[in-house]
Amino acid sequence: MFRHLLVSGGQTANLSRSEADVIAEELVRLGIPDDILILESEATNTGENVRFGRAKVAEVIGLDEIRTIATIIQSQQ
């Protein structure tokens, strides 16, 4: 379904690791190949997820390679 998956999220007060690292670990456990993951682990809010995630994608694969985008937002409740 996809060649790359961006996982964005920095460290929060509740975690000793970044949200991106925690989510990536679970994705790999569920069978997603780790070599397709692009991790951005500095963002602390939604705006930073977008800005920092875009910069990380540009760095890793280049923005001109993007054809479609799907967004999934995890809500902590």
PDB file of N, H, CA, C and O in Angstrom:
ATOM      1  N   MET A   1       0.808  -1.207   0.000  1.00  0.00           N
ATOM      2  CA  MET A   1       0.000   0.000   0.000  1.00  0.00           C
ATOM      3  C   MET A   1       0.852   1.273   0.000  1.00  0.00           C
ATOM      4  O   MET A   1       0.432   2.302  -0.529  1.00  0.00           O
ATOM      5  N   PHE A   2       2.041   1.203   0.590  1.00  0.00           N
ATOM      6  H   PHE A   2       2.382   0.367   1.020  1.00  0.00           H
ATOM      7  CA  PHE A   2       2.885   2.392   0.663  1.00  0.00           C
ATOM      8  C   PHE A   2       4.348   1.987   0.699  1.00  0.00           C
ATOM      9  O   PHE A   2       4.702   0.904   1.166  1.00  0.00           O
ATOM     10  N   ARG A   3       5.189   2.879   0.196  1.00  0.00           N
ATOM     11  H   ARG A   3       4.902   3.759  -0.183  1.00  0.00           H
ATOM     12  CA  ARG A   3       6.635   2.619   0.178  1.00  0.00           C
ATOM     13  C   ARG A   3       7.344   3.157   1.406  1.00  0.00           C
ATOM     14  O   ARG A   3       8.377   2.635   1.823  1.00  0.00           O
ATOM     15  N   HIS A   4       6.777   4.206   1.979  1.00  0.00           N
ATOM     16  H   HIS A   4       5.937   4.630   1.640  1.00  0.00           H
ATOM     17  CA  HIS A   4       7.377   4.840   3.151  1.00  0.00           C
ATOM     18  C   HIS A   4       6.274   5.217   4.122  1.00  0.00           C
ATOM     19  O   HIS A   4       5.133   5.459   3.728  1.00  0.00           O
ATOM     20  N   LEU A   5       6.632   5.262   5.394  1.00  0.00           N
ATOM     21  H   LEU A   5       7.558   5.066   5.714  1.00  0.00           H
ATOM     22  CA  LEU A   5       5.693   5.660   6.430  1.00  0.00           C
ATOM     23  C   LEU A   5       6.408   6.604   7.385  1.00  0.00           C
ATOM     24  O   LEU A   5       7.374   6.218   8.044  1.00  0.00           O
ATOM     25  N   LEU A   6       5.931   7.840   7.457  1.00  0.00           N
ATOM     26  H   LEU A   6       5.146   8.153   6.922  1.00  0.00           H
ATOM     27  CA  LEU A   6       6.484   8.825   8.379  1.00  0.00           C
ATOM     28  C   LEU A   6       5.807   8.657   9.733  1.00  0.00           C
ATOM     29  O   LEU A   6       4.580   8.634   9.830  1.00  0.00           O
ATOM     30  N   VAL A   7       6.617   8.542  10.767  1.00  0.00           N
ATOM     31  H   VAL A   7       7.614   8.561  10.688  1.00  0.00           H
ATOM     32  CA  VAL A   7       6.122   8.489  12.139  1.00  0.00           C
ATOM     33  C   VAL A   7       6.748   9.675  12.856  1.00  0.00           C
ATOM     34  O   VAL A   7       7.971   9.775  12.958  1.00  0.00           O
ATOM     35  N   SER A   8       5.900  10.575  13.354  1.00  0.00           N
ATOM     36  H   SER A   8       4.907  10.494  13.271  1.00  0.00           H
ATOM     37  CA  SER A   8       6.393  11.818  13.943  1.00  0.00           C
ATOM     38  C   SER A   8       5.902  11.965  15.371  1.00  0.00           C
ATOM     39  O   SER A   8       4.734  11.710  15.666  1.00  0.00           O
ATOM     40  N   GLY A   9       6.798  12.376  16.253  1.00  0.00           N
ATOM     41  H   GLY A   9       7.746  12.583  16.013  1.00  0.00           H
ATOM     42  CA  GLY A   9       6.423  12.657  17.632  1.00  0.00           C
ATOM     43  C   GLY A   9       7.634  12.626  18.533  1.00  0.00           C
ATOM     44  O   GLY A   9       8.410  11.670  18.520  1.00  0.00           O
ATOM     45  N   GLY A  10       7.789  13.659  19.303  1.00  0.00           N
ATOM     46  H   GLY A  10       7.159  14.435  19.314  1.00  0.00           H
ATOM     47  CA  GLY A  10       8.927  13.761  20.217  1.00  0.00           C
ATOM     48  C   GLY A  10       8.634  13.156  21.570  1.00  0.00           C
ATOM     49  O   GLY A  10       7.633  12.466  21.761  1.00  0.00           O
ATOM     50  N   GLN A  11       9.519  13.427  22.496  1.00  0.00           N
ATOM     51  H   GLN A  11      10.332  13.987  22.340  1.00  0.00           H
ATOM     52  CA  GLN A  11       9.384  12.917  23.855  1.00  0.00           C
ATOM     53  C   GLN A  11       8.371  13.763  24.612  1.00  0.00           C
ATOM     54  O   GLN A  11       8.387  14.991  24.536  1.00  0.00           O
ATOM     55  N   THR A  12       7.495  13.093  25.339  1.00  0.00           N
ATOM     56  H   THR A  12       7.482  12.095  25.400  1.00  0.00           H
ATOM     57  CA  THR A  12       6.526  13.794  26.175  1.00  0.00           C
ATOM     58  C   THR A  12       6.852  13.535  27.635  1.00  0.00           C
ATOM     59  O   THR A  12       7.718  12.720  27.954  1.00  0.00           O
ATOM     60  N   ALA A  13       6.159  14.228  28.511  1.00  0.00           N
ATOM     61  H   ALA A  13       5.455  14.890  28.252  1.00  0.00           H
ATOM     62  CA  ALA A  13       6.402  14.077  29.945  1.00  0.00           C
ATOM     63  C   ALA A  13       6.139  12.655  30.424  1.00  0.00           C
ATOM     64  O   ALA A  13       6.721  12.219  31.418  1.00  0.00           O
ATOM     65  N   ASN A  14       5.268  11.931  29.728  1.00  0.00           N
ATOM     66  H   ASN A  14       4.796  12.285  28.922  1.00  0.00           H
ATOM     67  CA  ASN A  14       4.885  10.583  30.159  1.00  0.00           C
ATOM     68  C   ASN A  14       5.871   9.509  29.706  1.00  0.00           C
ATOM     69  O   ASN A  14       5.842   8.401  30.240  1.00  0.00           O
ATOM     70  N   LEU A  15       6.740   9.801  28.742  1.00  0.00           N
ATOM     71  H   LEU A  15       6.763  10.702  28.308  1.00  0.00           H
ATOM     72  CA  LEU A  15       7.585   8.777  28.135  1.00  0.00           C
ATOM     73  C   LEU A  15       9.070   9.095  28.293  1.00  0.00           C
ATOM     74  O   LEU A  15       9.473  10.258  28.287  1.00  0.00           O
ATOM     75  N   SER A  16       9.864   8.059  28.434  1.00  0.00           N
ATOM     76  H   SER A  16       9.537   7.114  28.439  1.00  0.00           H
ATOM     77  CA  SER A  16      11.315   8.255  28.470  1.00  0.00           C
ATOM     78  C   SER A  16      11.905   8.255  27.065  1.00  0.00           C
ATOM     79  O   SER A  16      13.042   8.682  26.864  1.00  0.00           O
ATOM     80  N   ARG A  17      11.116   7.765  26.074  1.00  0.00           N
ATOM     81  H   ARG A  17      10.192   7.418  26.237  1.00  0.00           H
ATOM     82  CA  ARG A  17      11.525   7.740  24.670  1.00  0.00           C
ATOM     83  C   ARG A  17      10.557   8.596  23.866  1.00  0.00           C
ATOM     84  O   ARG A  17       9.491   8.975  24.352  1.00  0.00           O
ATOM     85  N   SER A  18      10.942   8.894  22.630  1.00  0.00           N
ATOM     86  H   SER A  18      11.808   8.586  22.236  1.00  0.00           H
ATOM     87  CA  SER A  18      10.051   9.702  21.788  1.00  0.00           C
ATOM     88  C   SER A  18       8.824   8.895  21.384  1.00  0.00           C
ATOM     89  O   SER A  18       8.866   7.666  21.318  1.00  0.00           O
ATOM     90  N   GLU A  19       7.735   9.601  21.116  1.00  0.00           N
ATOM     91  H   GLU A  19       7.700  10.599  21.170  1.00  0.00           H
ATOM     92  CA  GLU A  19       6.519   8.947  20.625  1.00  0.00           C
ATOM     93  C   GLU A  19       6.810   8.195  19.337  1.00  0.00           C
ATOM     94  O   GLU A  19       6.306   7.089  19.137  1.00  0.00           O
ATOM     95  N   ALA A  20       7.627   8.788  18.451  1.00  0.00           N
ATOM     96  H   ALA A  20       8.036   9.686  18.613  1.00  0.00           H
ATOM     97  CA  ALA A  20       7.964   8.138  17.183  1.00  0.00           C
ATOM     98  C   ALA A  20       8.650   6.797  17.417  1.00  0.00           C
ATOM     99  O   ALA A  20       8.349   5.826  16.724  1.00  0.00           O
ATOM    100  N   ASP A  21       9.557   6.727  18.371  1.00  0.00           N
ATOM    101  H   ASP A  21       9.801   7.516  18.935  1.00  0.00           H
ATOM    102  CA  ASP A  21      10.249   5.472  18.671  1.00  0.00           C
ATOM    103  C   ASP A  21       9.295   4.417  19.215  1.00  0.00           C
ATOM    104  O   ASP A  21       9.365   3.250  18.830  1.00  0.00           O
ATOM    105  N   VAL A  22       8.408   4.831  20.109  1.00  0.00           N
ATOM    106  H   VAL A  22       8.351   5.779  20.422  1.00  0.00           H
ATOM    107  CA  VAL A  22       7.443   3.900  20.705  1.00  0.00           C
ATOM    108  C   VAL A  22       6.495   3.363  19.632  1.00  0.00           C
ATOM    109  O   VAL A  22       6.241   2.161  19.568  1.00  0.00           O
ATOM    110  N   ILE A  23       5.976   4.254  18.797  1.00  0.00           N
ATOM    111  H   ILE A  23       6.182   5.231  18.849  1.00  0.00           H
ATOM    112  CA  ILE A  23       5.044   3.849  17.734  1.00  0.00           C
ATOM    113  C   ILE A  23       5.760   2.965  16.709  1.00  0.00           C
ATOM    114  O   ILE A  23       5.208   1.955  16.272  1.00  0.00           O
ATOM    115  N   ALA A  24       6.973   3.334  16.329  1.00  0.00           N
ATOM    116  H   ALA A  24       7.421   4.154  16.684  1.00  0.00           H
ATOM    117  CA  ALA A  24       7.729   2.544  15.355  1.00  0.00           C
ATOM    118  C   ALA A  24       7.985   1.133  15.871  1.00  0.00           C
ATOM    119  O   ALA A  24       7.870   0.164  15.121  1.00  0.00           O
ATOM    120  N   GLU A  25       8.325   1.020  17.128  1.00  0.00           N
ATOM    121  H   GLU A  25       8.419   1.808  17.737  1.00  0.00           H
ATOM    122  CA  GLU A  25       8.561  -0.301  17.717  1.00  0.00           C
ATOM    123  C   GLU A  25       7.316  -1.179  17.600  1.00  0.00           C
ATOM    124  O   GLU A  25       7.410  -2.357  17.257  1.00  0.00           O
ATOM    125  N   GLU A  26       6.167  -0.606  17.881  1.00  0.00           N
ATOM    126  H   GLU A  26       6.090   0.351  18.159  1.00  0.00           H
ATOM    127  CA  GLU A  26       4.907  -1.360  17.784  1.00  0.00           C
ATOM    128  C   GLU A  26       4.580  -1.704  16.330  1.00  0.00           C
ATOM    129  O   GLU A  26       4.113  -2.808  16.049  1.00  0.00           O
ATOM    130  N   LEU A  27       4.818  -0.779  15.413  1.00  0.00           N
ATOM    131  H   LEU A  27       5.198   0.117  15.641  1.00  0.00           H
ATOM    132  CA  LEU A  27       4.571  -1.060  13.994  1.00  0.00           C
ATOM    133  C   LEU A  27       5.426  -2.227  13.507  1.00  0.00           C
ATOM    134  O   LEU A  27       4.942  -3.097  12.782  1.00  0.00           O
ATOM    135  N   VAL A  28       6.682  -2.242  13.903  1.00  0.00           N
ATOM    136  H   VAL A  28       7.075  -1.536  14.491  1.00  0.00           H
ATOM    137  CA  VAL A  28       7.574  -3.343  13.513  1.00  0.00           C
ATOM    138  C   VAL A  28       7.090  -4.645  14.140  1.00  0.00           C
ATOM    139  O   VAL A  28       7.099  -5.690  13.488  1.00  0.00           O
ATOM    140  N   ARG A  29       6.672  -4.588  15.392  1.00  0.00           N
ATOM    141  H   ARG A  29       6.665  -3.739  15.921  1.00  0.00           H
ATOM    142  CA  ARG A  29       6.129  -5.784  16.053  1.00  0.00           C
ATOM    143  C   ARG A  29       4.916  -6.327  15.310  1.00  0.00           C
ATOM    144  O   ARG A  29       4.690  -7.537  15.277  1.00  0.00           O
ATOM    145  N   LEU A  30       4.135  -5.428  14.715  1.00  0.00           N
ATOM    146  H   LEU A  30       4.319  -4.446  14.742  1.00  0.00           H
ATOM    147  CA  LEU A  30       2.937  -5.824  13.974  1.00  0.00           C
ATOM    148  C   LEU A  30       3.227  -6.234  12.532  1.00  0.00           C
ATOM    149  O   LEU A  30       2.316  -6.626  11.802  1.00  0.00           O
ATOM    150  N   GLY A  31       4.496  -6.145  12.120  1.00  0.00           N
ATOM    151  H   GLY A  31       5.235  -5.827  12.713  1.00  0.00           H
ATOM    152  CA  GLY A  31       4.869  -6.641  10.802  1.00  0.00           C
ATOM    153  C   GLY A  31       5.247  -5.607   9.762  1.00  0.00           C
ATOM    154  O   GLY A  31       5.532  -5.967   8.620  1.00  0.00           O
ATOM    155  N   ILE A  32       5.258  -4.332  10.122  1.00  0.00           N
ATOM    156  H   ILE A  32       5.026  -4.040  11.049  1.00  0.00           H
ATOM    157  CA  ILE A  32       5.694  -3.298   9.178  1.00  0.00           C
ATOM    158  C   ILE A  32       7.220  -3.342   9.106  1.00  0.00           C
ATOM    159  O   ILE A  32       7.880  -3.291  10.144  1.00  0.00           O
ATOM    160  N   PRO A  33       7.789  -3.435   7.916  1.00  0.00           N
ATOM    161  CA  PRO A  33       9.256  -3.474   7.802  1.00  0.00           C
ATOM    162  C   PRO A  33       9.883  -2.166   8.298  1.00  0.00           C
ATOM    163  O   PRO A  33       9.443  -1.078   7.928  1.00  0.00           O
ATOM    164  N   ASP A  34      10.902  -2.286   9.130  1.00  0.00           N
ATOM    165  H   ASP A  34      11.259  -3.171   9.430  1.00  0.00           H
ATOM    166  CA  ASP A  34      11.501  -1.070   9.687  1.00  0.00           C
ATOM    167  C   ASP A  34      12.205  -0.218   8.638  1.00  0.00           C
ATOM    168  O   ASP A  34      12.412   0.975   8.858  1.00  0.00           O
ATOM    169  N   ASP A  35      12.580  -0.807   7.497  1.00  0.00           N
ATOM    170  H   ASP A  35      12.412  -1.776   7.319  1.00  0.00           H
ATOM    171  CA  ASP A  35      13.284  -0.021   6.487  1.00  0.00           C
ATOM    172  C   ASP A  35      12.375   0.912   5.692  1.00  0.00           C
ATOM    173  O   ASP A  35      12.875   1.702   4.891  1.00  0.00           O
ATOM    174  N   ILE A  36      11.062   0.847   5.884  1.00  0.00           N
ATOM    175  H   ILE A  36      10.656   0.205   6.534  1.00  0.00           H
ATOM    176  CA  ILE A  36      10.176   1.804   5.220  1.00  0.00           C
ATOM    177  C   ILE A  36       9.811   2.965   6.141  1.00  0.00           C
ATOM    178  O   ILE A  36       9.207   3.942   5.697  1.00  0.00           O
ATOM    179  N   LEU A  37      10.172   2.864   7.418  1.00  0.00           N
ATOM    180  H   LEU A  37      10.662   2.070   7.778  1.00  0.00           H
ATOM    181  CA  LEU A  37       9.813   3.901   8.384  1.00  0.00           C
ATOM    182  C   LEU A  37      10.757   5.096   8.294  1.00  0.00           C
ATOM    183  O   LEU A  37      11.975   4.942   8.203  1.00  0.00           O
ATOM    184  N   ILE A  38      10.174   6.273   8.322  1.00  0.00           N
ATOM    185  H   ILE A  38       9.185   6.398   8.396  1.00  0.00           H
ATOM    186  CA  ILE A  38      10.917   7.527   8.428  1.00  0.00           C
ATOM    187  C   ILE A  38      10.536   8.111   9.779  1.00  0.00           C
ATOM    188  O   ILE A  38       9.378   8.470   9.995  1.00  0.00           O
ATOM    189  N   LEU A  39      11.491   8.210  10.687  1.00  0.00           N
ATOM    190  H   LEU A  39      12.431   7.918  10.512  1.00  0.00           H
ATOM    191  CA  LEU A  39      11.196   8.666  12.040  1.00  0.00           C
ATOM    192  C   LEU A  39      11.609  10.111  12.243  1.00  0.00           C
ATOM    193  O   LEU A  39      12.730  10.510  11.926  1.00  0.00           O
ATOM    194  N   GLU A  40      10.684  10.878  12.773  1.00  0.00           N
ATOM    195  H   GLU A  40       9.773  10.554  13.030  1.00  0.00           H
ATOM    196  CA  GLU A  40      10.930  12.264  13.172  1.00  0.00           C
ATOM    197  C   GLU A  40      10.629  12.302  14.660  1.00  0.00           C
ATOM    198  O   GLU A  40       9.480  12.104  15.055  1.00  0.00           O
ATOM    199  N   SER A  41      11.620  12.549  15.487  1.00  0.00           N
ATOM    200  H   SER A  41      12.553  12.710  15.166  1.00  0.00           H
ATOM    201  CA  SER A  41      11.441  12.386  16.927  1.00  0.00           C
ATOM    202  C   SER A  41      11.665  13.655  17.748  1.00  0.00           C
ATOM    203  O   SER A  41      12.035  13.585  18.920  1.00  0.00           O
ATOM    204  N   GLU A  42      11.440  14.808  17.131  1.00  0.00           N
ATOM    205  H   GLU A  42      11.139  14.865  16.179  1.00  0.00           H
ATOM    206  CA  GLU A  42      11.626  16.079  17.846  1.00  0.00           C
ATOM    207  C   GLU A  42      10.325  16.850  18.071  1.00  0.00           C
ATOM    208  O   GLU A  42      10.253  17.677  18.979  1.00  0.00           O
ATOM    209  N   ALA A  43       9.305  16.594  17.266  1.00  0.00           N
ATOM    210  H   ALA A  43       9.364  15.921  16.528  1.00  0.00           H
ATOM    211  CA  ALA A  43       8.068  17.378  17.315  1.00  0.00           C
ATOM    212  C   ALA A  43       7.357  17.246  18.663  1.00  0.00           C
ATOM    213  O   ALA A  43       7.270  16.158  19.233  1.00  0.00           O
ATOM    214  N   THR A  44       6.851  18.377  19.157  1.00  0.00           N
ATOM    215  H   THR A  44       6.921  19.260  18.694  1.00  0.00           H
ATOM    216  CA  THR A  44       6.132  18.373  20.435  1.00  0.00           C
ATOM    217  C   THR A  44       4.679  18.824  20.300  1.00  0.00           C
ATOM    218  O   THR A  44       3.950  18.884  21.291  1.00  0.00           O
ATOM    219  N   ASN A  45       4.258  19.143  19.070  1.00  0.00           N
ATOM    220  H   ASN A  45       4.850  19.095  18.265  1.00  0.00           H
ATOM    221  CA  ASN A  45       2.864  19.517  18.841  1.00  0.00           C
ATOM    222  C   ASN A  45       2.525  19.257  17.373  1.00  0.00           C
ATOM    223  O   ASN A  45       3.402  18.915  16.580  1.00  0.00           O
ATOM    224  N   THR A  46       1.271  19.418  17.024  1.00  0.00           N
ATOM    225  H   THR A  46       0.559  19.696  17.668  1.00  0.00           H
ATOM    226  CA  THR A  46       0.820  19.093  15.669  1.00  0.00           C
ATOM    227  C   THR A  46       1.520  19.935  14.607  1.00  0.00           C
ATOM    228  O   THR A  46       1.899  19.415  13.557  1.00  0.00           O
ATOM    229  N   GLY A  47       1.693  21.218  14.866  1.00  0.00           N
ATOM    230  H   GLY A  47       1.386  21.640  15.719  1.00  0.00           H
ATOM    231  CA  GLY A  47       2.371  22.078  13.902  1.00  0.00           C
ATOM    232  C   GLY A  47       3.793  21.610  13.647  1.00  0.00           C
ATOM    233  O   GLY A  47       4.252  21.594  12.504  1.00  0.00           O
ATOM    234  N   GLU A  48       4.490  21.230  14.709  1.00  0.00           N
ATOM    235  H   GLU A  48       4.118  21.243  15.637  1.00  0.00           H
ATOM    236  CA  GLU A  48       5.850  20.717  14.551  1.00  0.00           C
ATOM    237  C   GLU A  48       5.852  19.361  13.852  1.00  0.00           C
ATOM    238  O   GLU A  48       6.769  19.071  13.083  1.00  0.00           O
ATOM    239  N   ASN A  49       4.837  18.520  14.104  1.00  0.00           N
ATOM    240  H   ASN A  49       4.093  18.756  14.728  1.00  0.00           H
ATOM    241  CA  ASN A  49       4.739  17.249  13.381  1.00  0.00           C
ATOM    242  C   ASN A  49       4.771  17.510  11.884  1.00  0.00           C
ATOM    243  O   ASN A  49       5.466  16.819  11.140  1.00  0.00           O
ATOM    244  N   VAL A  50       4.015  18.509  11.449  1.00  0.00           N
ATOM    245  H   VAL A  50       3.450  19.070  12.054  1.00  0.00           H
ATOM    246  CA  VAL A  50       3.936  18.823  10.022  1.00  0.00           C
ATOM    247  C   VAL A  50       5.265  19.398   9.532  1.00  0.00           C
ATOM    248  O   VAL A  50       5.827  18.903   8.555  1.00  0.00           O
ATOM    249  N   ARG A  51       5.769  20.427  10.195  1.00  0.00           N
ATOM    250  H   ARG A  51       5.313  20.829  10.989  1.00  0.00           H
ATOM    251  CA  ARG A  51       7.007  21.073   9.752  1.00  0.00           C
ATOM    252  C   ARG A  51       8.210  20.138   9.803  1.00  0.00           C
ATOM    253  O   ARG A  51       8.943  20.000   8.823  1.00  0.00           O
ATOM    254  N   PHE A  52       8.404  19.505  10.941  1.00  0.00           N
ATOM    255  H   PHE A  52       7.809  19.617  11.736  1.00  0.00           H
ATOM    256  CA  PHE A  52       9.568  18.633  11.106  1.00  0.00           C
ATOM    257  C   PHE A  52       9.430  17.369  10.255  1.00  0.00           C
ATOM    258  O   PHE A  52      10.413  16.878   9.702  1.00  0.00           O
ATOM    259  N   GLY A  53       8.203  16.847  10.154  1.00  0.00           N
ATOM    260  H   GLY A  53       7.404  17.246  10.603  1.00  0.00           H
ATOM    261  CA  GLY A  53       7.964  15.669   9.325  1.00  0.00           C
ATOM    262  C   GLY A  53       8.245  15.951   7.867  1.00  0.00           C
ATOM    263  O   GLY A  53       8.863  15.136   7.182  1.00  0.00           O
ATOM    264  N   ARG A  54       7.797  17.100   7.385  1.00  0.00           N
ATOM    265  H   ARG A  54       7.295  17.762   7.941  1.00  0.00           H
ATOM    266  CA  ARG A  54       8.059  17.486   5.990  1.00  0.00           C
ATOM    267  C   ARG A  54       9.559  17.600   5.738  1.00  0.00           C
ATOM    268  O   ARG A  54      10.054  17.140   4.709  1.00  0.00           O
ATOM    269  N   ALA A  55      10.274  18.206   6.663  1.00  0.00           N
ATOM    270  H   ALA A  55       9.872  18.580   7.499  1.00  0.00           H
ATOM    271  CA  ALA A  55      11.722  18.339   6.513  1.00  0.00           C
ATOM    272  C   ALA A  55      12.402  16.972   6.513  1.00  0.00           C
ATOM    273  O   ALA A  55      13.339  16.752   5.745  1.00  0.00           O
ATOM    274  N   LYS A  56      11.949  16.059   7.356  1.00  0.00           N
ATOM    275  H   LYS A  56      11.189  16.238   7.981  1.00  0.00           H
ATOM    276  CA  LYS A  56      12.545  14.724   7.416  1.00  0.00           C
ATOM    277  C   LYS A  56      12.286  13.961   6.123  1.00  0.00           C
ATOM    278  O   LYS A  56      13.178  13.282   5.615  1.00  0.00           O
ATOM    279  N   VAL A  57      11.068  14.067   5.586  1.00  0.00           N
ATOM    280  H   VAL A  57      10.343  14.619   5.999  1.00  0.00           H
ATOM    281  CA  VAL A  57      10.757  13.411   4.310  1.00  0.00           C
ATOM    282  C   VAL A  57      11.620  13.993   3.195  1.00  0.00           C
ATOM    283  O   VAL A  57      12.151  13.256   2.364  1.00  0.00           O
ATOM    284  N   ALA A  58      11.758  15.313   3.180  1.00  0.00           N
ATOM    285  H   ALA A  58      11.327  15.912   3.855  1.00  0.00           H
ATOM    286  CA  ALA A  58      12.602  15.958   2.166  1.00  0.00           C
ATOM    287  C   ALA A  58      14.032  15.452   2.254  1.00  0.00           C
ATOM    288  O   ALA A  58      14.674  15.218   1.230  1.00  0.00           O
ATOM    289  N   GLU A  59      14.530  15.284   3.458  1.00  0.00           N
ATOM    290  H   GLU A  59      14.009  15.474   4.290  1.00  0.00           H
ATOM    291  CA  GLU A  59      15.903  14.817   3.687  1.00  0.00           C
ATOM    292  C   GLU A  59      16.080  13.353   3.250  1.00  0.00           C
ATOM    293  O   GLU A  59      17.088  13.008   2.633  1.00  0.00           O
ATOM    294  N   VAL A  60      15.113  12.507   3.566  1.00  0.00           N
ATOM    295  H   VAL A  60      14.294  12.788   4.067  1.00  0.00           H
ATOM    296  CA  VAL A  60      15.264  11.071   3.339  1.00  0.00           C
ATOM    297  C   VAL A  60      14.950  10.655   1.902  1.00  0.00           C
ATOM    298  O   VAL A  60      15.715   9.912   1.287  1.00  0.00           O
ATOM    299  N   ILE A  61      13.815  11.139   1.364  1.00  0.00           N
ATOM    300  H   ILE A  61      13.193  11.743   1.864  1.00  0.00           H
ATOM    301  CA  ILE A  61      13.429  10.671   0.020  1.00  0.00           C
ATOM    302  C   ILE A  61      13.202  11.787  -0.984  1.00  0.00           C
ATOM    303  O   ILE A  61      13.144  11.529  -2.186  1.00  0.00           O
ATOM    304  N   GLY A  62      13.073  13.012  -0.518  1.00  0.00           N
ATOM    305  H   GLY A  62      13.120  13.221   0.459  1.00  0.00           H
ATOM    306  CA  GLY A  62      12.818  14.137  -1.422  1.00  0.00           C
ATOM    307  C   GLY A  62      11.329  14.376  -1.616  1.00  0.00           C
ATOM    308  O   GLY A  62      10.562  13.438  -1.834  1.00  0.00           O
ATOM    309  N   LEU A  63      10.933  15.623  -1.534  1.00  0.00           N
ATOM    310  H   LEU A  63      11.556  16.384  -1.356  1.00  0.00           H
ATOM    311  CA  LEU A  63       9.507  15.963  -1.640  1.00  0.00           C
ATOM    312  C   LEU A  63       8.941  15.684  -3.025  1.00  0.00           C
ATOM    313  O   LEU A  63       7.740  15.450  -3.162  1.00  0.00           O
ATOM    314  N   ASP A  64       9.782  15.705  -4.054  1.00  0.00           N
ATOM    315  H   ASP A  64      10.758  15.895  -3.943  1.00  0.00           H
ATOM    316  CA  ASP A  64       9.298  15.453  -5.402  1.00  0.00           C
ATOM    317  C   ASP A  64       8.879  13.998  -5.611  1.00  0.00           C
ATOM    318  O   ASP A  64       8.256  13.679  -6.624  1.00  0.00           O
ATOM    319  N   GLU A  65       9.208  13.118  -4.675  1.00  0.00           N
ATOM    320  H   GLU A  65       9.713  13.377  -3.852  1.00  0.00           H
ATOM    321  CA  GLU A  65       8.817  11.709  -4.753  1.00  0.00           C
ATOM    322  C   GLU A  65       7.424  11.447  -4.176  1.00  0.00           C
ATOM    323  O   GLU A  65       6.893  10.347  -4.325  1.00  0.00           O
ATOM    324  N   ILE A  66       6.839  12.430  -3.530  1.00  0.00           N
ATOM    325  H   ILE A  66       7.271  13.323  -3.409  1.00  0.00           H
ATOM    326  CA  ILE A  66       5.544  12.255  -2.877  1.00  0.00           C
ATOM    327  C   ILE A  66       4.421  12.379  -3.896  1.00  0.00           C
ATOM    328  O   ILE A  66       4.340  13.369  -4.623  1.00  0.00           O
ATOM    329  N   ARG A  67       3.561  11.379  -3.947  1.00  0.00           N
ATOM    330  H   ARG A  67       3.627  10.575  -3.357  1.00  0.00           H
ATOM    331  CA  ARG A  67       2.404  11.393  -4.857  1.00  0.00           C
ATOM    332  C   ARG A  67       1.094  11.506  -4.089  1.00  0.00           C
ATOM    333  O   ARG A  67       0.174  12.188  -4.540  1.00  0.00           O
ATOM    334  N   THR A  68       0.997  10.854  -2.944  1.00  0.00           N
ATOM    335  H   THR A  68       1.744  10.300  -2.577  1.00  0.00           H
ATOM    336  CA  THR A  68      -0.195  10.908  -2.113  1.00  0.00           C
ATOM    337  C   THR A  68       0.216  10.940  -0.653  1.00  0.00           C
ATOM    338  O   THR A  68       1.314  10.518  -0.288  1.00  0.00           O
ATOM    339  N   ILE A  69      -0.685  11.447   0.174  1.00  0.00           N
ATOM    340  H   ILE A  69      -1.577  11.789  -0.122  1.00  0.00           H
ATOM    341  CA  ILE A  69      -0.444  11.517   1.620  1.00  0.00           C
ATOM    342  C   ILE A  69      -1.692  11.041   2.324  1.00  0.00           C
ATOM    343  O   ILE A  69      -2.801  11.445   1.978  1.00  0.00           O
ATOM    344  N   ALA A  70      -1.514  10.180   3.314  1.00  0.00           N
ATOM    345  H   ALA A  70      -0.613   9.851   3.595  1.00  0.00           H
ATOM    346  CA  ALA A  70      -2.602   9.766   4.185  1.00  0.00           C
ATOM    347  C   ALA A  70      -2.171  10.124   5.604  1.00  0.00           C
ATOM    348  O   ALA A  70      -1.012   9.930   5.969  1.00  0.00           O
ATOM    349  N   THR A  71      -3.086  10.638   6.393  1.00  0.00           N
ATOM    350  H   THR A  71      -4.028  10.795   6.097  1.00  0.00           H
ATOM    351  CA  THR A  71      -2.781  11.071   7.747  1.00  0.00           C
ATOM    352  C   THR A  71      -3.572  10.264   8.759  1.00  0.00           C
ATOM    353  O   THR A  71      -4.780  10.075   8.621  1.00  0.00           O
ATOM    354  N   ILE A  72      -2.873   9.795   9.772  1.00  0.00           N
ATOM    355  H   ILE A  72      -1.892   9.949   9.884  1.00  0.00           H
ATOM    356  CA  ILE A  72      -3.500   9.126  10.897  1.00  0.00           C
ATOM    357  C   ILE A  72      -3.047   9.861  12.146  1.00  0.00           C
ATOM    358  O   ILE A  72      -1.847  10.010  12.379  1.00  0.00           O
ATOM    359  N   ILE A  73      -3.976  10.310  12.934  1.00  0.00           N
ATOM    360  H   ILE A  73      -4.950  10.189  12.745  1.00  0.00           H
ATOM    361  CA  ILE A  73      -3.642  11.037  14.156  1.00  0.00           C
ATOM    362  C   ILE A  73      -4.039  10.165  15.335  1.00  0.00           C
ATOM    363  O   ILE A  73      -5.185   9.734  15.454  1.00  0.00           O
ATOM    364  N   GLN A  74      -3.065   9.915  16.204  1.00  0.00           N
ATOM    365  H   GLN A  74      -2.133  10.265  16.107  1.00  0.00           H
ATOM    366  CA  GLN A  74      -3.320   9.112  17.394  1.00  0.00           C
ATOM    367  C   GLN A  74      -3.746  10.042  18.509  1.00  0.00           C
ATOM    368  O   GLN A  74      -3.084  11.040  18.790  1.00  0.00           O
ATOM    369  N   SER A  75      -4.846   9.709  19.134  1.00  0.00           N
ATOM    370  H   SER A  75      -5.384   8.897  18.905  1.00  0.00           H
ATOM    371  CA  SER A  75      -5.331  10.492  20.254  1.00  0.00           C
ATOM    372  C   SER A  75      -5.034   9.759  21.546  1.00  0.00           C
ATOM    373  O   SER A  75      -5.385   8.588  21.694  1.00  0.00           O
ATOM    374  N   GLN A  76      -4.389  10.437  22.482  1.00  0.00           N
ATOM    375  H   GLN A  76      -4.104  11.388  22.362  1.00  0.00           H
ATOM    376  CA  GLN A  76      -4.145   9.845  23.784  1.00  0.00           C
ATOM    377  C   GLN A  76      -5.261  10.257  24.732  1.00  0.00           C
ATOM    378  O   GLN A  76      -5.480  11.443  24.981  1.00  0.00           O
ATOM    379  N   GLN A  77      -5.944   9.283  25.241  1.00  0.00           N
ATOM    380  H   GLN A  77      -5.766   8.320  25.038  1.00  0.00           H
ATOM    381  CA  GLN A  77      -7.066   9.593  26.136  1.00  0.00           C
ATOM    382  C   GLN A  77      -6.935   8.893  27.444  1.00  0.00           C
ATOM    383  O   GLN A  77      -7.794   9.044  28.313  1.00  0.00           O
TER     384      GLN A  77
END
